[in-house]
Amino acid sequence: MPGYYYLIAVAAVAAVYLLSSPAALLRFAAFILRWTVIRVRVFGAENLPKSGPLILVSNHISLIDLLLIQALSPRRVRFMVRTEIIDFLPTRFIFWYLGVIKVPSPRRPKAMQAFFGEIRGRLRKGEVLCFFPEGGISGNGNLMRFRSGVEPFLPVNVGVTVLPMRIGMLHGRLFSIHKGRLHFLLPQSLPVDFSVTVGEPVDPELSAFELRQKISELGAEAERRPQPGEVPFHTAFLLRAKRHFFQVTYCDAAGQGINNFNMLLRTILISEKVRELNRGETEYVGVLLPNSTTAAMLLLGVLFADRTPAIVNFSAGEQVALESVRRAGVRTIFTSRKFLQKLEWHETPEMICLEDVAPTIQRSRKLSALLRVLLMPRRLLVRQLAPLSCYNMHHQAVLLFSSGSTGTPKGVMLTHRNINCDIWSFLRIIALKKSDRVAGNLPLFHAYGFTVEFAFPSQVGNLVAYVLNPLSGDDVIRSIARFKLTILTATPTFLQKYLHKATGEDLKSLRMVITGAEKLRPELVDRFNRLTGRTVIEGYGCTELSPIVTINFNNSIFDVATRSDHPGSIGCPLPGIHVRVVDPDTGVELGPGRPGRMQVKAGTVMKGYLNDPEQTARVIQNGYYDTGDIAWIDRDGYVYITGRASRFSKIGGEMVPHEGVEEAISRIRGTEVREIAVAGKSDPRRGERLVVFYVPDDFDPVAVVEALRESGLPNLWIPRADDFVKVPELPLLGSGKLNLIRLRELAESAGK
């Protein structure tokens, strides 16, 4: 009995100590959470000073941020939180107990004056304060607008250290506040992974926008590293398939789905054939197939053979496509004779047709694969199949070829870390549901198609329904209706074709429609809204960035994809992706509202261009990839694309954006169909002049020029009526993008 009394006494003393010390209680609560439902990685803790006045400036993504921050600091941290959050009834007592400092409304000047006085007094005493400049908890993990910098807090003649902190989160969250109510959100996996990155001291006089950029960059730096429990996506598929044999991940829209058990069996068999038939033991294996379960099986098979798939961009034409893969050193291309006949391509010596491979697989191999799938532990099986790549996040996942819209297609090398970083950023803001199903309409040689419609399902297990021809509106609409697809990604050109074939009933299952690759026209958004009552969300990406960079979602996972808060923008960078705009001449980072070259830092930045270190070094410097786009960022962090640097004409010393002229003409015409394209042509008098190519018969250049003048467009932006040229069709690539090389050629030859 005395022993029990001793334990009770110790527990009582510990309880009294914890209750009397809010900082100790926060650290204890964080300790308990770290051993139960969360896992925290800390970077830069050595930057925390042991003494002296300190302001921590942090983003705010969850209700447990206070626990995480206090757990890092041996000194007590006083948190500054807005009054409306402190007064939130379910947490009011907790905030009072912790001694949180209320940030009053700016509409109460006397209260604000007293608040600033209190803050300056605490800093003079050498205390540690934490400031959340967003003023509230982010609704989707993205950084919101920073309302203020820290300069107003600083007392005179006192040296205050200002440290930026970035809190990141993977796999969902536990609690959130939405519309005045506390919500518990079941995380997608346990433990929930958090990362806390403490930056180096910054200038206290930085503006709110500059502080936001600093914290955004910290996030990009933190997520360039592999994450806890991360595995390549072919490994993720096998680990999941062994647990869920009868679940269907990949299916053909025109046929039946293949359950994971059969998909895994076929993948193992084809991986053995890849090892056997890949001539010369080269790293890259060509894949020339349309979107299908066969293509998915072959891609997984190549990866399990410890090789890298080089996906042939068949939309580029036979000569360009084959020349691209040959330059990459590809000696083996797996394809289908039936598909070659449809493309009207010739069968070449390096091609191996799957119709010839299937009959050569012996029954003994099939039995061996069956027994391994049924009997071997899944982690042993994956190590046996892919010993070099099964857990190597820096192994190259795919070789994709750029669209070639501005020149010869380049081989883009993307690693598993690149692809996974993009998948996990995407996953955090879309509020994925188990019932979500993805339309497999974009070609797998397209970076968006590969990431969202192949790698993403392999990681999360949600079904994808492949459509053979992305241009076939009938097939895409039928697949949406048949499989109740909820997520559709498309270029505006492709979406336009789909809407010509669809009714509102056909599209009622869709909850998220995202477009990219070209400018989303307002007329197309209006038409989709009239048809479905929902909106189209614009995003931005490029092959070299795996590819998604921004999506213009509203800032709430509870209302995801229902509206865009900043129409005309391509949205905010996804969590863990940092975007900046720099002066094209000096490379100096620009402030809000100032256009310049758009650069991106993230774990999504490609490994490089194949066999082209010089070009790689030109576009990737200090971890930033230069997109070649001209853009500006507003104070809320939303990015606006002005146009490609290559899609400007310098006329009379001024930069005139081709896309801006195209948008102005489209507004006058009032059509959602792409019917014009603008290019530049050399001019001896003004440097360049604009040439407008148009398709419709009812297009009146004189009337359009007059309407442009009446709209108030700058004179330099207005083409001459005799510089309008009628063409049978606009030059497009297979992805739906304009073929800028061909467009420039047409412009230079116009009028000759």
C-alpha positions in Angstrom: 0.0 0.0 0.0 2.7 2.6 0.8 4.0 2.1 -2.8 0.6 3.0 -4.2 0.4 6.2 -2.0 3.8 7.1 -3.3 2.7 6.8 -6.9 -0.5 8.8 -6.2 1.6 11.5 -4.6 4.0 11.7 -7.5 1.1 11.8 -10.0 -0.6 14.6 -8.0 2.6 16.7 -7.8 3.1 16.2 -11.6 -0.5 17.2 -12.3 -0.2 20.3 -10.1 3.1 21.3 -11.9 1.6 20.8 -15.4 -1.6 22.7 -14.5 0.5 25.6 -13.0 2.7 25.8 -16.1 0.9 26.2 -19.4 4.2 25.8 -21.3 5.0 22.5 -19.6 1.4 21.3 -20.2 1.7 22.1 -23.9 5.0 20.2 -24.2 3.5 17.3 -22.3 0.4 17.2 -24.6 2.7 17.4 -27.7 4.7 14.5 -26.2 1.6 12.4 -25.8 0.4 13.2 -29.4 3.8 12.4 -30.8 3.5 8.9 -29.4 0.0 8.3 -30.5 -1.6 10.0 -33.6 1.0 12.4 -35.0 4.6 12.2 -36.2 6.7 15.4 -36.2 9.9 16.2 -38.1 11.8 19.3 -37.0 14.3 21.2 -39.2 16.3 24.2 -38.1 15.6 24.0 -34.4 19.2 25.2 -33.8 18.1 28.6 -35.1 16.1 29.2 -32.0 18.1 31.6 -29.7 18.3 30.6 -26.0 17.8 34.2 -24.7 16.7 37.6 -25.8 13.4 38.9 -27.3 12.1 36.8 -30.0 9.1 36.9 -32.5 8.2 33.6 -34.2 6.2 34.2 -37.4 4.3 31.1 -38.5 1.7 29.9 -40.8 -1.4 28.4 -39.2 -2.9 25.1 -40.4 -4.4 23.4 -37.4 -5.5 23.7 -33.8 -2.5 21.9 -32.6 0.0 24.4 -34.0 0.4 25.9 -30.6 1.5 22.5 -29.2 4.0 22.0 -31.9 5.6 25.4 -31.5 5.8 25.3 -27.7 7.3 21.8 -27.8 10.2 23.3 -29.8 11.0 26.1 -27.4 12.5 25.6 -23.9 11.1 29.0 -23.0 7.5 29.9 -22.7 5.9 31.1 -25.9 3.1 33.7 -25.8 0.8 33.3 -28.8 -1.0 36.2 -30.5 -4.4 35.1 -31.8 -7.3 37.1 -33.2 -10.2 37.8 -30.9 -12.8 36.0 -33.0 -10.8 32.7 -32.7 -10.1 33.1 -29.0 -13.8 33.7 -28.4 -14.7 30.5 -30.3 -16.7 28.7 -27.6 -15.3 25.1 -27.7 -11.7 26.4 -27.2 -12.3 29.6 -25.2 -11.2 28.1 -21.9 -8.0 26.6 -23.4 -6.9 29.9 -24.8 -7.6 31.7 -21.5 -5.6 29.1 -19.6 -2.7 29.3 -22.0 -2.5 33.1 -21.6 -3.0 33.7 -25.3 -2.7 37.4 -26.2 -5.8 38.7 -28.0 -5.3 40.5 -31.3 -8.2 43.0 -31.4 -10.1 44.1 -34.5 -8.4 46.9 -36.5 -11.7 48.7 -36.2 -11.0 49.3 -32.5 -8.1 51.8 -32.6 -7.8 52.2 -28.8 -7.7 48.4 -28.3 -5.1 48.1 -31.0 -3.0 50.8 -29.4 -3.1 48.9 -26.0 -2.3 45.7 -27.8 0.8 47.1 -29.4 1.9 48.6 -26.1 1.6 45.2 -24.4 3.6 43.5 -27.2 6.4 46.0 -27.0 6.5 45.7 -23.2 6.8 42.0 -23.4 9.6 42.2 -25.9 11.5 44.7 -23.7 11.4 42.0 -21.0 13.0 39.5 -23.4 9.9 37.2 -23.9 9.1 34.9 -26.8 6.1 35.8 -28.9 4.5 33.9 -31.7 2.5 35.7 -34.5 0.2 34.1 -37.0 0.0 36.8 -39.8 -2.7 34.9 -41.7 -5.1 35.8 -38.8 -6.8 32.4 -38.9 -6.4 28.7 -39.7 -5.9 27.9 -43.4 -8.9 26.0 -44.8 -6.8 23.7 -47.0 -3.2 23.9 -45.9 -2.3 26.6 -48.4 -0.8 29.9 -47.2 -3.4 32.7 -47.0 -2.8 36.4 -47.2 -0.5 37.8 -44.5 -2.3 40.7 -42.9 0.8 42.4 -41.5 4.5 42.3 -40.9 6.1 42.5 -37.5 7.5 46.0 -37.7 4.6 47.6 -35.8 5.4 45.3 -32.8 9.0 46.4 -32.4 10.0 48.5 -29.4 12.5 51.4 -30.0 16.1 50.6 -29.4 15.6 46.9 -28.6 17.2 44.2 -30.8 14.4 41.7 -31.6 15.1 38.4 -33.4 12.5 37.5 -36.0 12.3 33.9 -37.1 10.0 32.6 -39.8 8.5 29.1 -39.1 6.6 26.9 -41.5 4.3 24.1 -40.3 3.5 21.5 -43.0 1.2 18.5 -42.9 0.7 15.4 -44.9 -2.2 13.0 -45.2 -5.0 15.3 -43.9 -5.7 16.8 -40.5 -7.5 16.0 -37.3 -9.5 19.1 -36.4 -10.6 22.2 -38.3 -13.0 25.1 -37.9 -15.5 25.8 -40.7 -18.4 28.3 -40.5 -18.1 28.6 -36.8 -18.1 24.9 -36.0 -15.4 22.5 -34.9 -15.0 19.6 -37.3 -13.1 16.3 -36.8 -11.6 15.1 -40.0 -10.6 11.4 -40.3 -7.0 11.5 -41.6 -6.1 9.4 -44.6 -3.5 7.5 -42.6 -2.0 7.4 -39.1 0.1 8.8 -37.7 -0.5 12.2 -39.2 2.8 13.6 -40.4 3.7 17.2 -39.5 6.9 19.0 -40.3 8.1 22.2 -38.5 10.8 24.2 -40.2 12.5 27.1 -38.4 14.3 29.5 -40.7 17.2 31.8 -40.1 16.6 35.3 -38.7 15.1 37.7 -41.2 15.0 41.5 -41.4 12.2 42.7 -39.0 11.2 45.3 -41.5 10.1 42.8 -44.2 6.7 43.5 -45.5 3.8 41.0 -45.0 4.2 39.8 -48.6 8.0 39.2 -48.2 7.4 37.3 -44.9 4.8 35.1 -46.7 7.3 34.4 -49.5 10.0 33.4 -46.9 7.7 30.9 -45.2 6.5 29.6 -48.6 10.2 28.9 -49.5 10.8 27.2 -46.2 7.9 24.8 -47.1 9.5 24.0 -50.5 12.9 23.4 -48.9 11.3 21.0 -46.3 9.4 19.0 -48.8 12.2 18.5 -51.3 13.3 15.7 -48.9 11.6 12.2 -48.9 8.8 12.0 -46.5 8.1 9.5 -43.7 6.9 6.1 -45.0 7.2 7.3 -48.6 7.6 4.6 -51.3 7.7 4.7 -55.1 4.3 4.4 -56.7 4.9 0.9 -58.2 5.8 -0.3 -54.7 2.7 1.5 -53.3 0.5 -0.4 -55.9 1.9 -3.8 -54.9 1.6 -3.2 -51.2 -2.0 -2.1 -51.7 -2.8 -4.9 -54.2 -1.7 -7.6 -51.8 -4.1 -6.2 -49.2 -7.0 -5.6 -51.6 -7.0 -8.4 -54.2 -10.5 -7.8 -55.5 -10.4 -4.0 -55.6 -10.2 -2.4 -59.1 -7.7 0.4 -59.6 -7.3 0.5 -63.4 -10.1 -0.2 -65.8 -10.9 0.5 -69.5 -13.9 2.7 -70.1 -15.0 0.6 -73.1 -14.5 -2.8 -71.3 -14.2 -4.2 -67.8 -11.9 -3.4 -64.9 -9.1 -5.7 -63.9 -8.9 -6.4 -60.2 -5.7 -5.8 -58.4 -4.9 -9.5 -58.1 -5.0 -10.0 -61.9 -3.2 -6.7 -62.5 -0.4 -7.7 -60.2 0.0 -11.1 -61.8 0.2 -9.6 -65.3 2.6 -7.0 -64.1 5.0 -9.6 -62.7 4.9 -11.6 -65.9 5.5 -8.6 -68.1 8.3 -7.3 -65.9 10.1 -10.6 -66.4 9.7 -10.2 -70.2 11.0 -6.6 -70.0 14.2 -7.8 -68.3 14.6 -10.6 -70.9 13.8 -8.5 -74.1 15.3 -5.1 -73.2 18.1 -5.2 -75.7 21.5 -3.8 -74.5 20.4 -3.5 -70.9 19.6 0.1 -71.4 18.0 2.1 -68.6 15.0 3.3 -70.7 12.3 1.1 -72.2 9.9 2.7 -74.7 6.2 2.5 -74.2 3.9 3.2 -77.2 0.3 2.5 -76.3 -2.9 4.5 -75.9 -4.5 5.0 -72.5 -5.6 1.5 -71.3 -5.1 -1.0 -68.6 -2.6 -2.7 -70.8 -0.5 0.6 -70.8 -0.8 0.8 -67.0 0.3 -2.8 -66.7 3.2 -2.3 -69.0 4.3 0.9 -67.1 4.2 -1.0 -63.8 6.1 -3.9 -65.4 8.9 -1.7 -66.7 9.3 -0.1 -63.2 9.3 -3.5 -61.5 12.0 -4.5 -63.9 14.1 -1.7 -62.4 13.9 0.2 -65.7 12.5 3.6 -66.6 9.6 3.9 -69.0 10.1 6.4 -71.9 6.6 7.1 -73.0 6.4 7.9 -76.7 4.4 11.0 -77.6 2.7 9.7 -80.6 0.8 12.9 -81.2 4.0 14.5 -82.3 4.0 12.4 -85.5 6.0 9.2 -86.4 9.3 10.8 -87.3 9.6 13.3 -84.4 8.3 10.8 -81.8 10.7 8.0 -82.8 13.6 10.3 -83.2 13.1 11.6 -79.7 13.1 8.2 -78.1 16.1 7.1 -80.2 18.1 10.1 -79.0 17.3 9.0 -75.4 19.1 5.7 -76.2 15.9 3.6 -76.2 16.6 0.2 -77.9 13.3 -1.5 -77.1 9.8 -0.1 -77.6 6.8 -2.2 -76.4 3.7 -1.5 -78.5 0.7 -3.1 -80.1 0.5 -4.0 -83.8 -3.2 -3.0 -83.7 -2.3 0.4 -82.4 0.4 0.9 -85.0 -2.1 0.1 -87.7 -4.5 2.7 -86.3 -1.7 5.3 -86.2 -0.6 4.2 -89.7 3.0 3.9 -88.4 5.6 1.4 -89.7 6.8 -1.4 -87.4 10.5 -0.7 -86.8 13.2 -3.2 -85.6 13.2 -1.8 -82.0 9.5 -2.4 -81.6 8.2 -5.5 -79.7 4.4 -6.1 -80.2 2.6 -7.4 -77.1 0.5 -9.7 -79.3 3.8 -11.6 -79.9 4.9 -11.5 -76.3 1.8 -13.0 -74.6 2.0 -16.5 -76.3 5.6 -16.9 -75.2 4.9 -16.7 -71.5 5.2 -20.3 -70.2 2.7 -21.9 -67.9 5.4 -22.5 -65.4 6.1 -18.8 -65.2 2.4 -18.1 -64.7 2.3 -20.7 -61.8 5.4 -19.2 -60.2 3.9 -15.7 -60.3 0.6 -17.0 -58.9 2.4 -18.7 -56.0 4.5 -15.7 -55.2 1.5 -13.3 -55.2 -0.4 -15.7 -52.9 2.3 -16.8 -50.5 5.1 -14.3 -50.3 5.0 -11.5 -47.8 4.4 -8.3 -49.7 7.6 -6.5 -48.7 9.7 -9.6 -49.5 7.9 -9.8 -52.9 8.5 -6.2 -53.8 12.2 -6.5 -52.9 12.5 -9.6 -55.1 10.8 -8.0 -58.1 12.5 -4.6 -58.0 15.6 -4.7 -55.8 17.1 -1.5 -57.1 14.0 0.7 -57.2 11.4 -0.6 -54.8 12.4 1.9 -52.0 14.7 4.3 -53.9 12.8 7.6 -54.1 15.5 9.2 -56.2 15.3 6.5 -58.9 14.0 7.9 -62.2 10.3 7.1 -62.5 9.6 8.2 -66.1 11.1 9.9 -69.1 8.6 12.3 -70.7 9.0 14.4 -73.8 8.0 18.0 -73.8 5.2 19.1 -76.1 7.7 20.7 -78.6 5.4 23.8 -78.8 8.5 26.0 -78.8 11.1 23.8 -80.3 12.5 20.2 -80.5 10.9 18.0 -77.8 13.2 17.5 -74.8 13.5 14.4 -72.6 12.3 15.4 -69.1 13.6 13.1 -66.3 11.3 12.8 -63.3 12.1 10.9 -60.2 9.7 9.1 -57.8 10.3 11.9 -55.3 9.2 14.5 -58.0 6.0 12.7 -58.8 5.1 11.8 -55.2 5.7 15.4 -54.0 3.2 16.6 -56.6 0.7 13.8 -55.7 0.8 14.6 -52.0 0.5 18.3 -52.6 -2.5 17.6 -54.8 -3.9 15.2 -52.3 -3.9 17.7 -49.4 -6.2 20.2 -51.1 -8.7 18.1 -53.0 -10.3 16.4 -49.9 -10.2 13.0 -51.6 -13.0 10.6 -50.9 -13.1 6.9 -51.1 -15.9 7.2 -53.7 -13.8 9.4 -56.0 -13.1 8.1 -59.4 -10.8 9.6 -62.0 -11.3 10.1 -65.7 -8.4 8.6 -67.6 -8.8 10.9 -70.7 -5.5 12.7 -70.9 -2.7 10.8 -72.7 -0.2 9.1 -70.4 2.6 10.7 -72.4 1.2 14.0 -71.1 2.7 14.8 -67.6 -0.7 15.6 -66.2 -2.1 12.3 -67.5 0.9 10.3 -66.1 0.8 11.8 -62.7 -3.0 12.2 -62.0 -4.3 9.3 -64.1 -1.6 6.7 -63.5 0.7 7.4 -60.5 -2.0 9.0 -58.4 -4.3 5.9 -58.5 -1.4 3.6 -57.7 -0.7 5.6 -54.5 -4.3 6.1 -53.3 -6.1 3.1 -54.8 -9.0 5.1 -56.3 -10.4 3.9 -59.6 -9.3 5.4 -63.0 -11.3 4.7 -66.2 -9.1 4.9 -69.3 -10.4 6.4 -72.6 -8.5 5.4 -75.7 -9.0 8.7 -77.5 -9.1 11.9 -75.5 -10.5 13.8 -78.5 -13.6 11.5 -78.6 -16.2 13.5 -76.7 -18.7 10.6 -77.0 -16.3 8.1 -75.3 -15.4 10.5 -72.5 -19.0 11.4 -71.7 -20.0 7.7 -71.8 -17.2 6.8 -69.3 -18.3 9.6 -66.9 -21.9 8.4 -66.9 -21.0 4.7 -66.8 -18.4 4.8 -64.0 -19.8 7.8 -62.1 -16.5 9.5 -62.4 -16.0 12.5 -60.1 -12.6 14.0 -61.1 -12.0 15.2 -64.7 -8.9 16.9 -65.9 -8.6 18.3 -69.4 -7.3 21.1 -71.5 -9.9 23.8 -72.4 -9.8 22.6 -76.0 -10.6 19.0 -74.9 -13.3 20.2 -72.5 -14.9 22.2 -75.2 -15.3 19.1 -77.3 -16.8 17.2 -74.4 -19.4 19.9 -73.7 -20.6 19.7 -77.3 -21.6 16.1 -76.7 -22.8 16.3 -73.1 -26.0 17.1 -71.1 -26.2 18.1 -67.5 -27.4 14.6 -66.7 -24.3 13.1 -68.3 -22.0 15.2 -66.0 -23.9 15.1 -62.8 -21.4 12.8 -61.0 -18.5 15.2 -61.5 -17.5 17.1 -58.4 -14.2 18.5 -59.7 -13.2 19.7 -63.2 -9.7 21.1 -63.6 -8.2 22.5 -66.8 -4.6 23.4 -67.7 -2.1 23.6 -70.5 -3.8 26.7 -72.0 -5.8 29.7 -70.9 -9.2 29.0 -69.6 -11.7 31.2 -71.4 -14.6 32.7 -69.4 -17.1 31.7 -72.0 -16.2 28.1 -71.5 -16.6 28.5 -67.7 -20.1 30.1 -68.2 -21.2 27.3 -70.5 -20.2 24.6 -68.1 -21.9 26.4 -65.3 -25.1 26.7 -67.2 -24.9 23.0 -68.0 -24.1 21.6 -64.6 -24.5 24.4 -62.0 -20.8 23.9 -61.1 -17.6 25.6 -62.1 -14.4 24.8 -63.9 -11.2 25.3 -61.9 -8.1 26.5 -63.7 -4.7 25.1 -62.8 -1.2 25.5 -64.1 1.7 23.2 -64.5 4.5 22.0 -66.9 6.2 18.7 -67.6 9.4 19.8 -65.8 7.4 20.3 -62.6 5.7 16.9 -62.5 3.5 18.9 -63.5 1.0 20.6 -61.1 2.1 23.9 -59.6 -1.1 25.8 -58.8 -4.9 25.2 -58.8 -7.4 28.0 -58.3 -9.4 26.3 -55.5 -11.2 28.4 -52.9 -9.6 28.2 -49.4 -11.7 25.5 -47.9 -11.6 21.7 -48.2 -15.3 21.7 -47.3 -16.2 23.7 -50.4 -13.4 22.4 -52.7 -13.9 23.0 -56.4 -17.2 24.8 -56.0 -15.8 28.2 -56.9 -12.6 30.2 -57.6 -11.9 33.0 -55.2 -9.9 34.9 -57.7 -11.3 34.5 -61.2 -8.7 34.9 -63.9 -5.9 33.6 -61.7 -4.3 30.2 -62.0 -4.5 30.0 -58.2 -2.1 29.7 -55.3 0.9 27.3 -55.3 0.0 23.9 -53.8 1.4 23.2 -50.3 5.1 22.6 -50.4 5.5 24.5 -53.7 7.0 28.0 -53.8 6.5 30.5 -56.7 8.3 33.7 -57.1 8.5 36.4 -59.9 11.8 38.0 -60.8 12.9 40.8 -63.0 13.7 39.4 -66.4 16.9 41.5 -66.6 18.3 41.6 -63.1 16.9 38.4 -61.6 15.8 40.4 -58.5 12.6 39.1 -56.8 9.6 41.4 -57.4 6.8 42.4 -55.1 3.1 42.0 -55.5 1.4 43.1 -58.7 4.7 43.4 -60.6 5.1 41.1 -63.7 8.2 39.2 -64.4 9.6 35.7 -65.1 7.9 33.0 -63.0 10.2 30.6 -61.1 9.3 27.6 -59.0 11.1 25.8 -56.1 9.8 22.5 -54.9 10.4 18.8 -54.7 8.6 18.6 -58.0 11.4 20.2 -60.0 12.7 17.7 -62.5 16.0 15.8 -62.3 17.0 17.5 -65.5 16.8 17.2 -69.3 18.3 14.0 -70.7 21.7 14.4 -72.2 21.5 18.2 -72.0 23.3 19.5 -69.0 23.7 23.0 -70.5 20.0 23.5 -71.0 19.3 22.0 -67.6 21.7 24.5 -66.0 20.0 27.4 -67.8 16.5 26.6 -66.5 17.4 25.4 -63.0 19.5 27.7 -60.8 19.7 27.6 -57.0 16.9 25.1 -56.9 14.5 27.3 -58.9 13.1 26.2 -62.3 12.5 29.1 -64.7 9.1 28.4 -66.4 9.6 30.9 -69.2 6.2 32.4 -68.3 5.5 36.0 -67.5 3.4 36.3 -64.4 2.6 38.4 -61.4 1.5 37.6 -57.8 -1.1 39.5 -55.8 -1.0 40.1 -52.0 -3.1 37.0 -51.4 -0.5 34.8 -53.1 -2.6 34.2 -56.2 -0.6 33.9 -59.5 -1.7 35.5 -62.7 -0.2 34.4 -66.0 0.3 37.2 -68.5 1.7 34.8 -71.2 4.7 32.9 -72.3 7.9 34.9 -72.7 8.0 33.4 -76.2 4.4 34.7 -76.8 5.2 38.4 -76.6 6.1 40.8 -79.4 8.3 43.8 -78.8 6.5 46.5 -80.8 7.9 50.1 -80.6 9.9 49.1 -77.5 6.8 47.7 -75.6 6.1 44.1 -74.8 2.7 43.1 -76.3 1.2 39.7 -75.0 -0.3 37.6 -77.8 -2.7 35.9 -75.3 -3.9 39.3 -74.1 -4.9 40.2 -77.7 -6.5 36.8 -78.2 -8.6 37.2 -75.0 -9.7 40.7 -76.2 -10.8 39.4 -79.6 -12.6 36.4 -78.0 -14.6 38.7 -75.7 -15.7 40.7 -78.7 -16.7 37.6 -80.6 -18.4 36.1 -77.5 -17.5 32.5 -78.2 -15.9 29.9 -76.0 -14.4 28.1 -79.0 -10.7 28.7 -79.9 -11.1 30.3 -83.3 -8.1 32.7 -83.5 -4.4 32.6 -82.7 -2.0 35.6 -82.6 1.7 35.5 -83.6 4.5 38.0 -84.1 6.1 38.8 -87.4 9.3 40.8 -87.9 8.8 44.4 -89.0 11.6 46.7 -90.2 10.0 49.8 -88.8 8.6 48.8 -85.4 10.6 45.6 -84.7 7.6 43.3 -84.9 3.9 43.4 -85.8 1.0 41.2 -84.9 -0.6 38.6 -87.2 -4.0 37.2 -86.4 -5.0 33.8 -87.8 -8.8 33.0 -87.8 -11.0 30.1 -88.8 -14.7 31.1 -89.0 -16.2 32.4 -92.2 -18.2 35.1 -90.5 -15.1 36.7 -89.0 -14.9 40.4 -90.1 -11.4 41.8 -89.4 -12.4 45.4 -90.0 -15.3 45.2 -87.5 -13.0 43.4 -84.9 -10.3 46.1 -85.2 -13.0 48.8 -84.7 -14.3 47.0 -81.7 -10.8 46.7 -80.2 -10.3 50.4 -80.5 -13.7 51.1 -78.8 -12.8 48.7 -76.0 -9.9 51.0 -74.9 -7.2 48.5 -75.8 -3.7 50.1 -76.2 -3.0 51.0 -79.8 0.1 48.8 -79.9 -2.1 45.8 -79.0 -4.4 46.4 -82.0 -3.4 44.6 -85.2 -4.0 46.1 -88.6 -7.0 44.8 -90.6 -4.8 43.5 -93.4 -2.7 41.5 -90.8 -5.7 39.1 -90.3 -5.2 35.8 -92.2 -7.9 33.2 -92.7 -6.8 29.5 -92.3 -8.6 26.2 -92.6 -7.6 25.3 -89.0 -5.2 26.5 -86.3 -2.0 24.5 -85.9 -2.4 22.4 -82.7 -0.3 19.8 -81.0 -1.8 16.5 -79.8 -2.1 17.9 -76.3 -4.4 20.7 -77.6 -1.8 23.4 -77.2 -1.0 25.7 -80.1 2.0 24.7 -82.2 4.0 27.9 -81.7 6.8 26.9 -84.1 4.3 26.3 -86.9 2.4 29.5 -85.9 5.6 31.6 -86.2 6.4 30.1 -89.6 2.9 30.9 -90.8 3.2 34.5 -89.5 6.6 35.1 -91.2 5.3 33.7 -94.5 2.0 35.8 -94.3 1.8 38.5 -96.9 4.8 37.2 -98.9 
